[in-house]
Amino acid sequence: MAYNEDLEKRLDYAFKLFPKDIANEILKKKMFGGLAYLFKGKMTVGIIKENLMVRIVAEKIDEIMKMEAVRPMDFAKRPMKEFVYVSSKGYTTEEELQNWIELGLEHAKKKLKNTK
C-alpha cells in the first residue's frame, strides 16, 4: 500500500458533501508517490503514506505549524513552501478532516484568483 486507502475513502466521501460546483471540480491524481486532490487543477490535499498533505495559505501557515499533529512537508528533504503533513492524530474525526479540506480549498481558490 503506497498510501492510506482508508483515508482516500474518507476524503472521497467528504468531497461529495461539498456543493456540486466544488465537488464536480475535484480530480484525484497520483503524485509524490501518493494521491493528490486537485480543485480546478490546483492541489488542495493529498495522501502520502499515512500522512494527510495539505496546502495552506501563507497567512495561516505559522499558526497551523504550531499544531501538534502538523509538520512541514519535507518530501524533497527540505520543507516545501505552503505544504504541511498532518499525522493521523490530526484527522481522527470527520470534522477535523473537513477542516483540513477547507484549508486546502482556500489555498487553491486563492491561487486561482491570483491567476486571473
Stockholm file with secondary structure:
# STOCKHOLM 1.0

chainA/1-116         MAYNEDLEKRLDYAFKLFPKDIANEILKKKMFGGLAYLFKGKMTVGIIKENLMVRIVAEKIDEIMKMEAVRPMDFAKRPMKEFVYVSSKGYTTEEELQNWIELGLEHAKKKLKNTK
#=GR chainA/1-116 SS CCBCHHHHHHHHHHHHTSCHHHHTTEEEEEETTEEEEEETTEEEEEEEBTEEEEECCHHHHHHHTTSTTEEECCTTSSCCTTEEEECGGGGSSHHHHHHHHHHHHHHHHHHHHHTC
#=GC SS_cons         CCBCHHHHHHHHHHHHTSCHHHHTTEEEEEETTEEEEEETTEEEEEEEBTEEEEECCHHHHHHHTTSTTEEECCTTSSCCTTEEEECGGGGSSHHHHHHHHHHHHHHHHHHHHHTC
//
